[in-house]
């Protein structure tokens, strides 16, 4: 899952070295939270107009999580 998020994020940004992902332990509801951080200049590329790209990233991650039988949430910041 983390590799999928890395691949998607690195494909969107110019500063590929600034892409960082931290993963929280599953909470009481079993949701794993992925925190994606990119450079300030690339933040607009990851969020997109009206948040469309961010929504698409979350949809892809949720779909992959369903295949693995887990629940995920992606926070971009």
PDB file with SEQRES, HELIX, SHEET and CRYST1 records, atoms N, CA, C and O in Angstrom:
SEQRES   1 A   77  UNK UNK UNK UNK UNK UNK UNK UNK UNK UNK UNK UNK UNK          
SEQRES   2 A   77  UNK UNK UNK UNK UNK UNK UNK UNK UNK UNK UNK UNK UNK          
SEQRES   3 A   77  UNK UNK UNK UNK UNK UNK UNK UNK UNK UNK UNK UNK UNK          
SEQRES   4 A   77  UNK UNK UNK UNK UNK UNK UNK UNK UNK UNK UNK UNK UNK          
SEQRES   5 A   77  UNK UNK UNK UNK UNK UNK UNK UNK UNK UNK UNK UNK UNK          
SEQRES   6 A   77  UNK UNK UNK UNK UNK UNK UNK UNK UNK UNK UNK UNK              
HELIX    1 AA1 UNK A    2  UNK A   12  1                                  11    
HELIX    2 AA2 UNK A   16  UNK A   18  5                                   3    
HELIX    3 AA3 UNK A   40  UNK A   42  5                                   3    
HELIX    4 AA4 UNK A   43  UNK A   47  1                                   5    
HELIX    5 AA5 UNK A   49  UNK A   51  5                                   3    
HELIX    6 AA6 UNK A   52  UNK A   68  1                                  17    
SHEET    1 AA1 3 UNK A  20  UNK A  23  0                                        
SHEET    2 AA1 3 UNK A  31  UNK A  37 -1                                        
SHEET    3 AA1 3 UNK A  71  UNK A  76  1                                        
CRYST1    1.000    1.000    1.000  90.00  90.00  90.00 P 1           1          
ATOM      1  N   UNK A   1       0.829  -1.193   0.000  1.00  0.00           N  
ATOM      2  CA  UNK A   1       0.000   0.000   0.000  1.00  0.00           C  
ATOM      3  C   UNK A   1       0.873   1.257   0.000  1.00  0.00           C  
ATOM      4  O   UNK A   1       0.621   2.206  -0.743  1.00  0.00           O  
ATOM      5  N   UNK A   2       1.887   1.243   0.834  1.00  0.00           N  
ATOM      6  CA  UNK A   2       2.758   2.413   0.913  1.00  0.00           C  
ATOM      7  C   UNK A   2       3.493   2.627  -0.415  1.00  0.00           C  
ATOM      8  O   UNK A   2       3.696   3.764  -0.841  1.00  0.00           O  
ATOM      9  N   UNK A   3       3.888   1.530  -1.063  1.00  0.00           N  
ATOM     10  CA  UNK A   3       4.571   1.634  -2.351  1.00  0.00           C  
ATOM     11  C   UNK A   3       3.652   2.223  -3.419  1.00  0.00           C  
ATOM     12  O   UNK A   3       4.096   2.993  -4.272  1.00  0.00           O  
ATOM     13  N   UNK A   4       2.380   1.862  -3.369  1.00  0.00           N  
ATOM     14  CA  UNK A   4       1.411   2.404  -4.319  1.00  0.00           C  
ATOM     15  C   UNK A   4       1.290   3.914  -4.152  1.00  0.00           C  
ATOM     16  O   UNK A   4       1.292   4.649  -5.139  1.00  0.00           O  
ATOM     17  N   UNK A   5       1.186   4.376  -2.920  1.00  0.00           N  
ATOM     18  CA  UNK A   5       1.081   5.813  -2.656  1.00  0.00           C  
ATOM     19  C   UNK A   5       2.354   6.535  -3.100  1.00  0.00           C  
ATOM     20  O   UNK A   5       2.278   7.618  -3.680  1.00  0.00           O  
ATOM     21  N   UNK A   6       3.533   5.942  -2.832  1.00  0.00           N  
ATOM     22  CA  UNK A   6       4.797   6.524  -3.285  1.00  0.00           C  
ATOM     23  C   UNK A   6       4.816   6.663  -4.803  1.00  0.00           C  
ATOM     24  O   UNK A   6       5.196   7.709  -5.329  1.00  0.00           O  
ATOM     25  N   UNK A   7       4.410   5.621  -5.500  1.00  0.00           N  
ATOM     26  CA  UNK A   7       4.437   5.632  -6.954  1.00  0.00           C  
ATOM     27  C   UNK A   7       3.534   6.716  -7.525  1.00  0.00           C  
ATOM     28  O   UNK A   7       3.923   7.445  -8.437  1.00  0.00           O  
ATOM     29  N   UNK A   8       2.330   6.814  -6.984  1.00  0.00           N  
ATOM     30  CA  UNK A   8       1.388   7.827  -7.461  1.00  0.00           C  
ATOM     31  C   UNK A   8       1.916   9.230  -7.175  1.00  0.00           C  
ATOM     32  O   UNK A   8       1.888  10.098  -8.048  1.00  0.00           O  
ATOM     33  N   UNK A   9       2.397   9.453  -5.955  1.00  0.00           N  
ATOM     34  CA  UNK A   9       2.870  10.785  -5.568  1.00  0.00           C  
ATOM     35  C   UNK A   9       4.099  11.195  -6.370  1.00  0.00           C  
ATOM     36  O   UNK A   9       4.192  12.339  -6.814  1.00  0.00           O  
ATOM     37  N   UNK A  10       5.037  10.283  -6.558  1.00  0.00           N  
ATOM     38  CA  UNK A  10       6.258  10.623  -7.295  1.00  0.00           C  
ATOM     39  C   UNK A  10       5.963  10.917  -8.762  1.00  0.00           C  
ATOM     40  O   UNK A  10       6.705  11.658  -9.406  1.00  0.00           O  
ATOM     41  N   UNK A  11       4.896  10.349  -9.290  1.00  0.00           N  
ATOM     42  CA  UNK A  11       4.513  10.629 -10.661  1.00  0.00           C  
ATOM     43  C   UNK A  11       3.928  12.014 -10.842  1.00  0.00           C  
ATOM     44  O   UNK A  11       3.891  12.533 -11.957  1.00  0.00           O  
ATOM     45  N   UNK A  12       3.469  12.618  -9.754  1.00  0.00           N  
ATOM     46  CA  UNK A  12       2.825  13.930  -9.835  1.00  0.00           C  
ATOM     47  C   UNK A  12       3.770  15.097  -9.564  1.00  0.00           C  
ATOM     48  O   UNK A  12       3.565  16.188 -10.095  1.00  0.00           O  
ATOM     49  N   UNK A  13       4.795  14.886  -8.754  1.00  0.00           N  
ATOM     50  CA  UNK A  13       5.615  15.998  -8.271  1.00  0.00           C  
ATOM     51  C   UNK A  13       6.898  16.153  -9.081  1.00  0.00           C  
ATOM     52  O   UNK A  13       7.314  15.246  -9.802  1.00  0.00           O  
ATOM     53  N   UNK A  14       7.518  17.336  -8.942  1.00  0.00           N  
ATOM     54  CA  UNK A  14       8.814  17.576  -9.573  1.00  0.00           C  
ATOM     55  C   UNK A  14       9.955  17.213  -8.629  1.00  0.00           C  
ATOM     56  O   UNK A  14      10.957  16.638  -9.055  1.00  0.00           O  
ATOM     57  N   UNK A  15       9.806  17.548  -7.337  1.00  0.00           N  
ATOM     58  CA  UNK A  15      10.840  17.250  -6.338  1.00  0.00           C  
ATOM     59  C   UNK A  15      10.533  15.885  -5.716  1.00  0.00           C  
ATOM     60  O   UNK A  15       9.892  15.794  -4.669  1.00  0.00           O  
ATOM     61  N   UNK A  16      11.001  14.835  -6.379  1.00  0.00           N  
ATOM     62  CA  UNK A  16      10.676  13.475  -5.958  1.00  0.00           C  
ATOM     63  C   UNK A  16      11.328  13.097  -4.626  1.00  0.00           C  
ATOM     64  O   UNK A  16      10.833  12.211  -3.930  1.00  0.00           O  
ATOM     65  N   UNK A  17      12.428  13.757  -4.264  1.00  0.00           N  
ATOM     66  CA  UNK A  17      13.108  13.455  -3.002  1.00  0.00           C  
ATOM     67  C   UNK A  17      12.333  13.975  -1.799  1.00  0.00           C  
ATOM     68  O   UNK A  17      12.552  13.508  -0.681  1.00  0.00           O  
ATOM     69  N   UNK A  18      11.436  14.927  -2.004  1.00  0.00           N  
ATOM     70  CA  UNK A  18      10.692  15.523  -0.897  1.00  0.00           C  
ATOM     71  C   UNK A  18       9.449  14.712  -0.514  1.00  0.00           C  
ATOM     72  O   UNK A  18       8.788  15.024   0.477  1.00  0.00           O  
ATOM     73  N   UNK A  19       9.132  13.683  -1.286  1.00  0.00           N  
ATOM     74  CA  UNK A  19       7.946  12.870  -0.992  1.00  0.00           C  
ATOM     75  C   UNK A  19       8.229  12.016   0.242  1.00  0.00           C  
ATOM     76  O   UNK A  19       9.185  11.241   0.270  1.00  0.00           O  
ATOM     77  N   UNK A  20       7.385  12.169   1.257  1.00  0.00           N  
ATOM     78  CA  UNK A  20       7.524  11.391   2.482  1.00  0.00           C  
ATOM     79  C   UNK A  20       6.168  10.839   2.881  1.00  0.00           C  
ATOM     80  O   UNK A  20       5.144  11.511   2.761  1.00  0.00           O  
ATOM     81  N   UNK A  21       6.181   9.603   3.358  1.00  0.00           N  
ATOM     82  CA  UNK A  21       4.943   8.972   3.817  1.00  0.00           C  
ATOM     83  C   UNK A  21       5.188   8.386   5.191  1.00  0.00           C  
ATOM     84  O   UNK A  21       6.152   7.652   5.405  1.00  0.00           O  
ATOM     85  N   UNK A  22       4.308   8.717   6.121  1.00  0.00           N  
ATOM     86  CA  UNK A  22       4.335   8.092   7.440  1.00  0.00           C  
ATOM     87  C   UNK A  22       3.032   7.325   7.608  1.00  0.00           C  
ATOM     88  O   UNK A  22       1.979   7.747   7.130  1.00  0.00           O  
ATOM     89  N   UNK A  23       3.122   6.204   8.287  1.00  0.00           N  
ATOM     90  CA  UNK A  23       1.966   5.327   8.448  1.00  0.00           C  
ATOM     91  C   UNK A  23       1.674   5.176   9.930  1.00  0.00           C  
ATOM     92  O   UNK A  23       2.561   4.838  10.715  1.00  0.00           O  
ATOM     93  N   UNK A  24       0.422   5.429  10.312  1.00  0.00           N  
ATOM     94  CA  UNK A  24      -0.008   5.235  11.692  1.00  0.00           C  
ATOM     95  C   UNK A  24      -0.469   3.798  11.879  1.00  0.00           C  
ATOM     96  O   UNK A  24      -0.864   3.124  10.928  1.00  0.00           O  
ATOM     97  N   UNK A  25      -0.412   3.350  13.107  1.00  0.00           N  
ATOM     98  CA  UNK A  25      -0.960   2.038  13.445  1.00  0.00           C  
ATOM     99  C   UNK A  25      -2.475   2.096  13.284  1.00  0.00           C  
ATOM    100  O   UNK A  25      -3.065   3.169  13.416  1.00  0.00           O  
ATOM    101  N   UNK A  26      -3.117   0.961  13.001  1.00  0.00           N  
ATOM    102  CA  UNK A  26      -4.587   0.968  12.874  1.00  0.00           C  
ATOM    103  C   UNK A  26      -5.252   1.479  14.154  1.00  0.00           C  
ATOM    104  O   UNK A  26      -4.863   1.105  15.260  1.00  0.00           O  
ATOM    105  N   UNK A  27      -6.263   2.341  13.986  1.00  0.00           N  
ATOM    106  CA  UNK A  27      -6.967   2.871  15.148  1.00  0.00           C  
ATOM    107  C   UNK A  27      -8.011   1.870  15.618  1.00  0.00           C  
ATOM    108  O   UNK A  27      -8.042   0.738  15.135  1.00  0.00           O  
ATOM    109  N   UNK A  28      -8.865   2.270  16.553  1.00  0.00           N  
ATOM    110  CA  UNK A  28      -9.847   1.350  17.125  1.00  0.00           C  
ATOM    111  C   UNK A  28     -10.852   0.835  16.096  1.00  0.00           C  
ATOM    112  O   UNK A  28     -11.469  -0.211  16.296  1.00  0.00           O  
ATOM    113  N   UNK A  29     -11.016   1.574  14.994  1.00  0.00           N  
ATOM    114  CA  UNK A  29     -11.925   1.133  13.939  1.00  0.00           C  
ATOM    115  C   UNK A  29     -11.205   0.314  12.867  1.00  0.00           C  
ATOM    116  O   UNK A  29     -11.828  -0.139  11.906  1.00  0.00           O  
ATOM    117  N   UNK A  30      -9.905   0.126  13.031  1.00  0.00           N  
ATOM    118  CA  UNK A  30      -9.122  -0.651  12.076  1.00  0.00           C  
ATOM    119  C   UNK A  30      -8.660   0.127  10.859  1.00  0.00           C  
ATOM    120  O   UNK A  30      -8.248  -0.466   9.863  1.00  0.00           O  
ATOM    121  N   UNK A  31      -8.726   1.447  10.929  1.00  0.00           N  
ATOM    122  CA  UNK A  31      -8.331   2.291   9.789  1.00  0.00           C  
ATOM    123  C   UNK A  31      -6.856   2.655   9.913  1.00  0.00           C  
ATOM    124  O   UNK A  31      -6.412   3.144  10.952  1.00  0.00           O  
ATOM    125  N   UNK A  32      -6.108   2.414   8.853  1.00  0.00           N  
ATOM    126  CA  UNK A  32      -4.689   2.778   8.793  1.00  0.00           C  
ATOM    127  C   UNK A  32      -4.600   4.132   8.111  1.00  0.00           C  
ATOM    128  O   UNK A  32      -5.129   4.309   7.014  1.00  0.00           O  
ATOM    129  N   UNK A  33      -3.933   5.099   8.753  1.00  0.00           N  
ATOM    130  CA  UNK A  33      -3.830   6.450   8.208  1.00  0.00           C  
ATOM    131  C   UNK A  33      -2.441   6.636   7.598  1.00  0.00           C  
ATOM    132  O   UNK A  33      -1.420   6.416   8.249  1.00  0.00           O  
ATOM    133  N   UNK A  34      -2.435   7.048   6.329  1.00  0.00           N  
ATOM    134  CA  UNK A  34      -1.201   7.371   5.614  1.00  0.00           C  
ATOM    135  C   UNK A  34      -1.099   8.885   5.516  1.00  0.00           C  
ATOM    136  O   UNK A  34      -2.022   9.546   5.040  1.00  0.00           O  
ATOM    137  N   UNK A  35       0.027   9.433   5.969  1.00  0.00           N  
ATOM    138  CA  UNK A  35       0.271  10.880   5.908  1.00  0.00           C  
ATOM    139  C   UNK A  35       1.265  11.134   4.776  1.00  0.00           C  
ATOM    140  O   UNK A  35       2.419  10.712   4.846  1.00  0.00           O  
ATOM    141  N   UNK A  36       0.807  11.827   3.733  1.00  0.00           N  
ATOM    142  CA  UNK A  36       1.640  12.141   2.581  1.00  0.00           C  
ATOM    143  C   UNK A  36       2.088  13.590   2.676  1.00  0.00           C  
ATOM    144  O   UNK A  36       1.261  14.495   2.789  1.00  0.00           O  
ATOM    145  N   UNK A  37       3.402  13.811   2.629  1.00  0.00           N  
ATOM    146  CA  UNK A  37       3.928  15.174   2.614  1.00  0.00           C  
ATOM    147  C   UNK A  37       4.814  15.341   1.387  1.00  0.00           C  
ATOM    148  O   UNK A  37       5.608  14.463   1.048  1.00  0.00           O  
ATOM    149  N   UNK A  38       4.662  16.481   0.731  1.00  0.00           N  
ATOM    150  CA  UNK A  38       5.471  16.833  -0.430  1.00  0.00           C  
ATOM    151  C   UNK A  38       5.994  18.243  -0.223  1.00  0.00           C  
ATOM    152  O   UNK A  38       5.614  18.916   0.736  1.00  0.00           O  
ATOM    153  N   UNK A  39       6.859  18.690  -1.111  1.00  0.00           N  
ATOM    154  CA  UNK A  39       7.394  20.044  -0.980  1.00  0.00           C  
ATOM    155  C   UNK A  39       6.270  21.063  -1.185  1.00  0.00           C  
ATOM    156  O   UNK A  39       5.239  20.762  -1.787  1.00  0.00           O  
ATOM    157  N   UNK A  40       6.491  22.254  -0.679  1.00  0.00           N  
ATOM    158  CA  UNK A  40       5.480  23.319  -0.754  1.00  0.00           C  
ATOM    159  C   UNK A  40       5.124  23.658  -2.195  1.00  0.00           C  
ATOM    160  O   UNK A  40       3.969  23.953  -2.502  1.00  0.00           O  
ATOM    161  N   UNK A  41       6.124  23.616  -3.084  1.00  0.00           N  
ATOM    162  CA  UNK A  41       5.893  23.950  -4.491  1.00  0.00           C  
ATOM    163  C   UNK A  41       5.019  22.902  -5.189  1.00  0.00           C  
ATOM    164  O   UNK A  41       4.293  23.227  -6.128  1.00  0.00           O  
ATOM    165  N   UNK A  42       5.086  21.663  -4.738  1.00  0.00           N  
ATOM    166  CA  UNK A  42       4.339  20.575  -5.369  1.00  0.00           C  
ATOM    167  C   UNK A  42       2.981  20.311  -4.734  1.00  0.00           C  
ATOM    168  O   UNK A  42       2.240  19.449  -5.207  1.00  0.00           O  
ATOM    169  N   UNK A  43       2.644  21.027  -3.689  1.00  0.00           N  
ATOM    170  CA  UNK A  43       1.384  20.784  -2.988  1.00  0.00           C  
ATOM    171  C   UNK A  43       0.185  20.965  -3.926  1.00  0.00           C  
ATOM    172  O   UNK A  43      -0.765  20.185  -3.871  1.00  0.00           O  
ATOM    173  N   UNK A  44       0.224  21.976  -4.775  1.00  0.00           N  
ATOM    174  CA  UNK A  44      -0.870  22.214  -5.713  1.00  0.00           C  
ATOM    175  C   UNK A  44      -1.030  21.093  -6.721  1.00  0.00           C  
ATOM    176  O   UNK A  44      -2.146  20.782  -7.136  1.00  0.00           O  
ATOM    177  N   UNK A  45       0.076  20.487  -7.115  1.00  0.00           N  
ATOM    178  CA  UNK A  45       0.015  19.371  -8.061  1.00  0.00           C  
ATOM    179  C   UNK A  45      -0.660  18.157  -7.438  1.00  0.00           C  
ATOM    180  O   UNK A  45      -1.396  17.438  -8.114  1.00  0.00           O  
ATOM    181  N   UNK A  46      -0.416  17.929  -6.161  1.00  0.00           N  
ATOM    182  CA  UNK A  46      -0.980  16.755  -5.486  1.00  0.00           C  
ATOM    183  C   UNK A  46      -2.451  16.980  -5.149  1.00  0.00           C  
ATOM    184  O   UNK A  46      -3.248  16.043  -5.210  1.00  0.00           O  
ATOM    185  N   UNK A  47      -2.814  18.193  -4.799  1.00  0.00           N  
ATOM    186  CA  UNK A  47      -4.205  18.465  -4.438  1.00  0.00           C  
ATOM    187  C   UNK A  47      -5.054  18.650  -5.686  1.00  0.00           C  
ATOM    188  O   UNK A  47      -6.159  18.114  -5.754  1.00  0.00           O  
ATOM    189  N   UNK A  48      -4.573  19.388  -6.668  1.00  0.00           N  
ATOM    190  CA  UNK A  48      -5.312  19.582  -7.911  1.00  0.00           C  
ATOM    191  C   UNK A  48      -6.403  20.624  -7.763  1.00  0.00           C  
ATOM    192  O   UNK A  48      -6.669  21.123  -6.670  1.00  0.00           O  
ATOM    193  N   UNK A  49      -7.031  20.944  -8.893  1.00  0.00           N  
ATOM    194  CA  UNK A  49      -8.107  21.932  -8.881  1.00  0.00           C  
ATOM    195  C   UNK A  49      -9.302  21.374  -8.131  1.00  0.00           C  
ATOM    196  O   UNK A  49      -9.797  20.290  -8.441  1.00  0.00           O  
ATOM    197  N   UNK A  50      -9.750  22.117  -7.157  1.00  0.00           N  
ATOM    198  CA  UNK A  50     -10.883  21.753  -6.304  1.00  0.00           C  
ATOM    199  C   UNK A  50     -10.691  20.394  -5.645  1.00  0.00           C  
ATOM    200  O   UNK A  50     -11.667  19.722  -5.310  1.00  0.00           O  
ATOM    201  N   UNK A  51      -9.431  19.983  -5.456  1.00  0.00           N  
ATOM    202  CA  UNK A  51      -9.137  18.745  -4.741  1.00  0.00           C  
ATOM    203  C   UNK A  51      -9.373  17.484  -5.543  1.00  0.00           C  
ATOM    204  O   UNK A  51      -9.465  16.401  -4.967  1.00  0.00           O  
ATOM    205  N   UNK A  52      -9.472  17.594  -6.847  1.00  0.00           N  
ATOM    206  CA  UNK A  52      -9.801  16.424  -7.669  1.00  0.00           C  
ATOM    207  C   UNK A  52      -8.713  15.358  -7.633  1.00  0.00           C  
ATOM    208  O   UNK A  52      -9.017  14.169  -7.534  1.00  0.00           O  
ATOM    209  N   UNK A  53      -7.456  15.765  -7.710  1.00  0.00           N  
ATOM    210  CA  UNK A  53      -6.369  14.781  -7.705  1.00  0.00           C  
ATOM    211  C   UNK A  53      -6.274  14.121  -6.337  1.00  0.00           C  
ATOM    212  O   UNK A  53      -6.068  12.910  -6.248  1.00  0.00           O  
ATOM    213  N   UNK A  54      -6.421  14.904  -5.266  1.00  0.00           N  
ATOM    214  CA  UNK A  54      -6.393  14.340  -3.919  1.00  0.00           C  
ATOM    215  C   UNK A  54      -7.513  13.315  -3.745  1.00  0.00           C  
ATOM    216  O   UNK A  54      -7.295  12.255  -3.158  1.00  0.00           O  
ATOM    217  N   UNK A  55      -8.695  13.620  -4.246  1.00  0.00           N  
ATOM    218  CA  UNK A  55      -9.815  12.676  -4.164  1.00  0.00           C  
ATOM    219  C   UNK A  55      -9.495  11.410  -4.938  1.00  0.00           C  
ATOM    220  O   UNK A  55      -9.793  10.309  -4.477  1.00  0.00           O  
ATOM    221  N   UNK A  56      -8.890  11.555  -6.112  1.00  0.00           N  
ATOM    222  CA  UNK A  56      -8.546  10.393  -6.933  1.00  0.00           C  
ATOM    223  C   UNK A  56      -7.519   9.509  -6.228  1.00  0.00           C  
ATOM    224  O   UNK A  56      -7.616   8.283  -6.273  1.00  0.00           O  
ATOM    225  N   UNK A  57      -6.534  10.133  -5.576  1.00  0.00           N  
ATOM    226  CA  UNK A  57      -5.534   9.369  -4.825  1.00  0.00           C  
ATOM    227  C   UNK A  57      -6.219   8.573  -3.722  1.00  0.00           C  
ATOM    228  O   UNK A  57      -5.912   7.399  -3.516  1.00  0.00           O  
ATOM    229  N   UNK A  58      -7.141   9.206  -3.019  1.00  0.00           N  
ATOM    230  CA  UNK A  58      -7.851   8.520  -1.931  1.00  0.00           C  
ATOM    231  C   UNK A  58      -8.699   7.363  -2.460  1.00  0.00           C  
ATOM    232  O   UNK A  58      -8.771   6.309  -1.829  1.00  0.00           O  
ATOM    233  N   UNK A  59      -9.341   7.555  -3.613  1.00  0.00           N  
ATOM    234  CA  UNK A  59     -10.164   6.494  -4.203  1.00  0.00           C  
ATOM    235  C   UNK A  59      -9.300   5.291  -4.581  1.00  0.00           C  
ATOM    236  O   UNK A  59      -9.671   4.148  -4.316  1.00  0.00           O  
ATOM    237  N   UNK A  60      -8.151   5.549  -5.198  1.00  0.00           N  
ATOM    238  CA  UNK A  60      -7.255   4.461  -5.594  1.00  0.00           C  
ATOM    239  C   UNK A  60      -6.757   3.704  -4.367  1.00  0.00           C  
ATOM    240  O   UNK A  60      -6.708   2.474  -4.369  1.00  0.00           O  
ATOM    241  N   UNK A  61      -6.391   4.438  -3.325  1.00  0.00           N  
ATOM    242  CA  UNK A  61      -5.895   3.790  -2.106  1.00  0.00           C  
ATOM    243  C   UNK A  61      -6.997   2.964  -1.443  1.00  0.00           C  
ATOM    244  O   UNK A  61      -6.743   1.853  -0.978  1.00  0.00           O  
ATOM    245  N   UNK A  62      -8.215   3.499  -1.397  1.00  0.00           N  
ATOM    246  CA  UNK A  62      -9.327   2.739  -0.802  1.00  0.00           C  
ATOM    247  C   UNK A  62      -9.617   1.474  -1.595  1.00  0.00           C  
ATOM    248  O   UNK A  62      -9.885   0.422  -1.014  1.00  0.00           O  
ATOM    249  N   UNK A  63      -9.566   1.571  -2.916  1.00  0.00           N  
ATOM    250  CA  UNK A  63      -9.810   0.402  -3.763  1.00  0.00           C  
ATOM    251  C   UNK A  63      -8.747  -0.672  -3.532  1.00  0.00           C  
ATOM    252  O   UNK A  63      -9.068  -1.859  -3.467  1.00  0.00           O  
ATOM    253  N   UNK A  64      -7.503  -0.266  -3.412  1.00  0.00           N  
ATOM    254  CA  UNK A  64      -6.431  -1.225  -3.144  1.00  0.00           C  
ATOM    255  C   UNK A  64      -6.589  -1.837  -1.754  1.00  0.00           C  
ATOM    256  O   UNK A  64      -6.293  -3.015  -1.551  1.00  0.00           O  
ATOM    257  N   UNK A  65      -7.054  -1.035  -0.802  1.00  0.00           N  
ATOM    258  CA  UNK A  65      -7.241  -1.534   0.560  1.00  0.00           C  
ATOM    259  C   UNK A  65      -8.354  -2.572   0.616  1.00  0.00           C  
ATOM    260  O   UNK A  65      -8.251  -3.555   1.349  1.00  0.00           O  
ATOM    261  N   UNK A  66      -9.408  -2.360  -0.147  1.00  0.00           N  
ATOM    262  CA  UNK A  66     -10.520  -3.317  -0.171  1.00  0.00           C  
ATOM    263  C   UNK A  66     -10.028  -4.667  -0.682  1.00  0.00           C  
ATOM    264  O   UNK A  66     -10.441  -5.712  -0.178  1.00  0.00           O  
ATOM    265  N   UNK A  67      -9.156  -4.647  -1.670  1.00  0.00           N  
ATOM    266  CA  UNK A  67      -8.611  -5.899  -2.200  1.00  0.00           C  
ATOM    267  C   UNK A  67      -7.793  -6.635  -1.156  1.00  0.00           C  
ATOM    268  O   UNK A  67      -7.714  -7.863  -1.178  1.00  0.00           O  
ATOM    269  N   UNK A  68      -7.173  -5.882  -0.227  1.00  0.00           N  
ATOM    270  CA  UNK A  68      -6.370  -6.491   0.836  1.00  0.00           C  
ATOM    271  C   UNK A  68      -7.193  -6.747   2.089  1.00  0.00           C  
ATOM    272  O   UNK A  68      -6.711  -7.370   3.035  1.00  0.00           O  
ATOM    273  N   UNK A  69      -8.424  -6.273   2.099  1.00  0.00           N  
ATOM    274  CA  UNK A  69      -9.281  -6.479   3.266  1.00  0.00           C  
ATOM    275  C   UNK A  69      -8.986  -5.531   4.420  1.00  0.00           C  
ATOM    276  O   UNK A  69      -9.235  -5.871   5.576  1.00  0.00           O  
ATOM    277  N   UNK A  70      -8.462  -4.354   4.123  1.00  0.00           N  
ATOM    278  CA  UNK A  70      -8.170  -3.366   5.156  1.00  0.00           C  
ATOM    279  C   UNK A  70      -8.907  -2.066   4.851  1.00  0.00           C  
ATOM    280  O   UNK A  70      -9.544  -1.927   3.807  1.00  0.00           O  
ATOM    281  N   UNK A  71      -8.810  -1.122   5.777  1.00  0.00           N  
ATOM    282  CA  UNK A  71      -9.375   0.203   5.581  1.00  0.00           C  
ATOM    283  C   UNK A  71      -8.259   1.218   5.713  1.00  0.00           C  
ATOM    284  O   UNK A  71      -7.442   1.133   6.629  1.00  0.00           O  
ATOM    285  N   UNK A  72      -8.220   2.190   4.790  1.00  0.00           N  
ATOM    286  CA  UNK A  72      -7.169   3.206   4.824  1.00  0.00           C  
ATOM    287  C   UNK A  72      -7.770   4.594   4.684  1.00  0.00           C  
ATOM    288  O   UNK A  72      -8.899   4.772   4.226  1.00  0.00           O  
ATOM    289  N   UNK A  73      -6.975   5.566   5.093  1.00  0.00           N  
ATOM    290  CA  UNK A  73      -7.307   6.970   4.921  1.00  0.00           C  
ATOM    291  C   UNK A  73      -6.011   7.691   4.566  1.00  0.00           C  
ATOM    292  O   UNK A  73      -4.966   7.398   5.147  1.00  0.00           O  
ATOM    293  N   UNK A  74      -6.063   8.620   3.630  1.00  0.00           N  
ATOM    294  CA  UNK A  74      -4.886   9.360   3.200  1.00  0.00           C  
ATOM    295  C   UNK A  74      -5.046  10.815   3.600  1.00  0.00           C  
ATOM    296  O   UNK A  74      -6.037  11.456   3.249  1.00  0.00           O  
ATOM    297  N   UNK A  75      -4.068  11.339   4.335  1.00  0.00           N  
ATOM    298  CA  UNK A  75      -4.051  12.756   4.690  1.00  0.00           C  
ATOM    299  C   UNK A  75      -2.878  13.396   3.956  1.00  0.00           C  
ATOM    300  O   UNK A  75      -1.754  12.893   3.989  1.00  0.00           O  
ATOM    301  N   UNK A  76      -3.162  14.508   3.297  1.00  0.00           N  
ATOM    302  CA  UNK A  76      -2.133  15.204   2.527  1.00  0.00           C  
ATOM    303  C   UNK A  76      -1.820  16.511   3.239  1.00  0.00           C  
ATOM    304  O   UNK A  76      -2.717  17.297   3.543  1.00  0.00           O  
ATOM    305  N   UNK A  77      -0.550  16.728   3.497  1.00  0.00           N  
ATOM    306  CA  UNK A  77      -0.197  17.941   4.214  1.00  0.00           C  
ATOM    307  C   UNK A  77       1.246  18.240   4.210  1.00  0.00           C  
ATOM    308  O   UNK A  77       1.670  19.243   4.785  1.00  0.00           O  
TER     309      UNK A  77                                                      
END                                                                             
